[in-house]
Structures are given as C-alpha cells and as structure tokens.
Amino acid sequence: MKFLRYLVLITFCIIWAIGLSPFLVNKLMHDGVIEDGYHYGDLYRLSNLSQFQDPRKACIGYTPPPKPQTSKKSHLYVIGDSFTEDRVGKQDFSVDEYTFVHWRELLHIKLDTTETNIMLMESVERHFRQKSESRLNILIPDTATFVTKVPAPKFAHRLDNAFAANFTQDRLDALLFQNDLFLTIKEWKADFNRYVFGRVNSGVTLVNNGQDVVYYMDTDTTITSSFNELDKYELDSIVMNVNETRDYLDSLGFQHVILSIIPNKVSVINPEYGEYNRLIERVYSHPKLGVPYIDVLPEFRKMGNKAYQNGDSHWTCEGQYLWLDKANALIRKLLTGDSV
C-alpha cells in the first residue's frame, strides 16, 4: 500500500507538472504521445458534437504551375494567419524564394534588390477589419531578414500565465482527455445537452437548421461577425489603410502587393443567417482599392459545404487548392507583366 500511495503521488505530480509546462506539452505532442486536440477540427474540439467529428487531413497533393521564365528571381513574402501558417508553404507557389510571417510576429527585413519581391497579405474575414484599422506595422527595416516573436512578458507575468486556470486547464485537457475514449464520453454529454436542453458550447454557432457548425465570432455582435454593420465611412477607411500599406511596402522596395481575405465559414455556407455585411465584396469592388486581390468567395459559395471542413473553421483541400490556383495565376501575371 505504501508503494501504491507513492506511485499515485508521483503520477499526479508528473501530470500536474506537464499541465503547468507549455514546453512539456508541446514536446509530447511533437513526439505523438498525446494529441493536440485539433485532430478532429477546431470546431469539434469546442463543441464535441458527434455530428461534426471529422478527421483532419493533410493537403499534400497540390502541384503548382511551372515558374514563369523571367530575368529576375521571385521572392514571395506572406503575412498571414492559420490559413497559410501551416497549411501552405514554398512548395505550393511558383516562386524561387518564400518567407512567411504571422500577423502576431515581427518581420525584420532587408530586401534583395536583384529579386522581384511580392508581398501577399492574407487574413480571414473575421479579423480583417481589426488588421485594417491602421497601416501595416509589423515590418522593421533591418540589415538582414528574419522573423521574431512579439517580446515575451516579464518572468512574473510568464509565471502567472503558467498557473492561470485557463492555460493549465487546456494543457491538462490535451494530456488527459483528447483521446478517443474520453472524446466519446464528451460527445455523449454534448449531444445530450444539444438534443435535450438545446444548448451547445458558447464557442460555436449551429447554422442551416443545425446541419453545420461555425465559429461563434462569425455570428456574434462584434466586428468579427459577418453580420456586424459595416458603414461606408469604415469601408473607406479600410481601403485607405490598405493603400497606405501598399505605399509603405513600395517604399521598402516591394514591386507588388496582393490582398487576400479568406471568407468566414458562415459567409459561404449560410450568408442568410443574418443581414450579411458583404465585407469582402465591398472591399474588392471599392473604386479606390489600389492592390490586386485573390477572390474565392464566388467559387466557395458554388462549392458550398465542400469548401470547409465539417468540424473545422478552415478550408478543405479542395478549397485550399482553388485558392492556390488563383494565387499562382495572379503571381504569374504580376511577374510576366500581363494585365491584372
């Protein structure tokens, strides 16, 4: 019994230590010991509704078109979010060089003037209005090109975060409860609450009479929502800031700037959910917009549910490949001087 008590104590100490350590949790995920919690989709992770359990698939079947024959090498820089962070890379574009930076990071940059430098700014629709409140400010002219994280908080703050309930709960959840056994139990509970009490997790919204699930930010009352009012004055300000960003990038030596707004899932599969503000269409059709853009909204709407994963807020491989086709076609036009 004494040995058993020590064994239980040591086991719980190890579990708690892992729950307090982002490094240990990430290491275990990297080694495949535990799941990251998103293997069935981010919306499933929030809702645990059995209807939306959809195993995530790696989209590795895309082949970009041949690089155009030009006198200069091409370098594509992408400022993006989760749609381009891990899902696409250099192998997907018809360019010679590729650099990615997340919106939450800083890009120290020294352009190679012997190359044709292209900046592609990608943002999901729900966060585009926030990102366009001012000119782009995450680029820092420097003596070399490299990416840095936003400065980490002081040690005391990092220690507070380590013991914060939400962070610790997420890490313990990944360690203990993101396996098929516990997910089945979670599904029973979530399905019971949905069908008996009409309640689902507050992080998601059911649309199309409960046939589809979307992220709550897509439908709430804030500026992340596809149904939050967008007046003409804010629209003009957004376009003005995009153009000012283009001018700033021009001053750094970029030859081309591209804009891409990825539609919210609800904007594609259920724009009738509320009074749709038509953000993407209105930005792209604005008479003063001074940059070329990648527009997938019409094609995505034709694809319907095939454009987005069943249990996730991100696109399917089919949707991703369509976007890549359009991106590469536009890049080719810019590099060859064809009309855009």
Secondary structure, 3 states (H helix, E strand, C coil): CHHHHHHHHHHHHHHHHHHHCHHHHHHHHHCCCCCCCCCCCHHHHHHCCHHHCCCCCCCCCCCCCCCCCCCCEEEEEEEECHHHHCCCCHHHCCCCEEEEEECCEEEEECCCCCEEEEEEEEEEHHHHHHHCCCCCCCEEECCCCEEEECCCCCHHHHHHHHHCHHHHHHHHHHHHCCCHHHHHHHHHHHHHHHHHHCCCCCCEEEECCCCEEEEHHHCCCCCCCCCCCCCHHHHHHHHHHHHHHHHHHHHHCCCEEEEEEECCHHHHHCHHHCCCCCHHHHHHCCCCCCCCEECCHHHHHHHHHHHECCCCCCECHHHHHHHHHHHHHHHHHHHHCCCC
